[in-house]
Amino acid sequence: MAINPSLITRDLNELAKDTENIYETVAIISKRARQISTKVKEELTAKLAEFATTVDNLEEIFENREQIEISRFYERMPKPTIVATEEFLNNELSYRYPEEEEEQEFY
């Protein structure tokens, strides 16, 4: 699925229709966005760690080009908040309320 990396104006009523509360919706989307951001950062760090070297030589120039291409790829990716919002609107996220689980345990 291709996600448009640009910002889009959203209808707040459409966003809040499942939770009936825009603040809950924003909390759900922001938590998912943090998860996505952490995952992407770990991937990028792992890929760039392959280039870590203390030796200066001619091969380093070629490696720097590869690093730049990797960095540019990640810069062009849609922001985590946009991805999380799309996932929420497409009902691809599952969420739960911890206090409801605690209440159910006592019955």
For each residue, the residues with C-beta under 8 A, 3 or more apart:
1: 86
2:
3: 78 82 83 86
4: 8 78 82
5: 76 77 78 79 82
6:
7: 82
8: 4
9:
10: 14 15 85
11: 14 15
12: 15 16 22
13: 16 17
14: 10 11 17 89
15: 10 11 12 22 25 85 88 89
16: 12 13 19 20 21 22 24 25
17: 13 14 20
18: 25 91
19: 16 22 24 25 28
20: 16 17 24
21: 16 24 25
22: 12 15 16 19 25 26
23: 26 27
24: 16 19 20 21 27 28
25: 15 16 18 19 21 22 28 29 88
26: 22 23 29 30
27: 23 24 30 31
28: 19 24 25 31 32 88 93 95
29: 25 26 32 33 81 84 85 88
30: 26 27 33 34 81 84
31: 27 28 34 35
32: 28 29 35 36 80 84 87 88 93
33: 29 30 36 37 79 80 81 83 84
34: 30 31 37 38 80
35: 31 32 38 39
36: 32 33 39 40 80 83 84
37: 33 34 40 41 80
38: 34 35 41 42
39: 35 36 42 43
40: 36 37 43 44 74 77 80
41: 37 38 44 45
42: 38 39 45 46
43: 39 40 46 47
44: 40 41 47 48 70 71 74
45: 41 42 48 49
46: 42 43 49 50
47: 43 44 50 70
48: 44 45 51 52 67 70 71
49: 45 46 52
50: 46 47
51: 48 63 64 66 67
52: 48 49
53: 60 63
54:
55: 60
56: 60
57: 60
58: 61 62
59: 62 63
60: 53 55 56 57 63 64
61: 58 64 65
62: 58 59 65 66
63: 51 53 59 60 66 67
64: 51 60 61 67 68
65: 61 62 68 69
66: 51 62 63 69 70
67: 48 51 63 64 70 71
68: 64 65 71 72
69: 65 66 72 73
70: 44 47 48 66 67 73 74
71: 44 48 67 68 74 75
72: 68 69 75 76
73: 69 70 76 77
74: 40 44 70 71 77
75: 71 72
76: 5 72 73
77: 5 40 73 74
78: 3 4 5 82 83
79: 5 33 82 83
80: 32 33 34 36 37 40 83 84
81: 29 30 33 84 85
82: 3 4 5 7 78 79 85 86
83: 3 33 36 78 79 80 86 87
84: 29 30 32 33 36 80 81 87 88 93
85: 10 15 29 81 82 88 89
86: 1 3 82 83 89 90 92
87: 32 83 84 90 92 93
88: 15 25 28 29 32 84 85 91 92 93
89: 14 15 85 86
90: 86 87
91: 18 88
92: 86 87 88
93: 28 32 84 87 88
94:
95: 28
96: 100 101
97: 100 101
98: 101 102
99: 102 103
100: 96 97 103 104
101: 96 97 98 104 105
102: 98 99 105 106
103: 99 100 106 107
104: 100 101 107
105: 101 102
106: 102 103
107: 103 104
